[in-house]
Amino acid sequence: MSQLKSLGTSQAVKTYKRHGAGDDVFGVSYADLKKLKKSIGPNHDLALELWQTGNVDARSLATMVADPDEFTPAHATQWMKDVTYPPHGAEVAAVIAESNFGVSKMRQWRKQKSEYARTTGYSILACLLKDDPDIVEESEGRRILKDIEMEIHRSPNRARHAMVMAVIAIGVYKPELTDDALEAGERIGEVQVDHGDTACTTPKIVAYIKKSLKRTNGRKAKIRR
């Protein structure tokens, strides 16, 4: 924690607070966090201790050094419930997606009404599809698109963003469902998400899918979250 504190800057603190961080934040850049990750390596016990501090920077580092093979469903549920800083939602989802229960948590949480459960569930889906598109069968992908289309505009704020990114992930990473995702995106239309006092935006589904597929020119697509 002392090392993290020494790496923080006041400018980063201001930036992180605009994105929803509370007062327990040092303002460590992600470049410095990645350096620490490299020097520490996987260390699950340390990850659990870092997360328990409640500090924003420590929690980001925790998601970087956590070992998905040692992660338990109980840990995953607790971390998801602890999320109050929006970027942590995607970071926690990335860890859970690499665990052996990532698919089950995705299926369970995407159907929940609470904001961060639903957000994390759909964020896990996007991570899963990026790493292994076949992990979600075509029939399930179609059901998910239908659910999103029916529920997105009445879902909680942050969940709406994650749902948009899930449709995009399906359209980009599962070629057999690209047309389905584009059609769903057309019907969904523009999705309003309040990102607070930041420059962050939620992309338009159809335009983003087409742009991503065109940009790859045969290479594996990569979605910027």
Secondary structure as UniProt FT lines:
FT   HELIX           2..7
FT   HELIX           10..18
FT   TURN            19..20
FT   HELIX           30..40
FT   HELIX           44..52
FT   HELIX           56..65
FT   TURN            68..70
FT   HELIX           73..82
FT   HELIX           86..97
FT   TURN            100..101
FT   HELIX           102..109
FT   TURN            110..111
FT   HELIX           115..131
FT   HELIX           133..135
FT   HELIX           138..151
FT   HELIX           152..154
FT   HELIX           157..173
FT   HELIX           175..177
FT   HELIX           178..188
FT   HELIX           205..216
FT   TURN            217..218
//
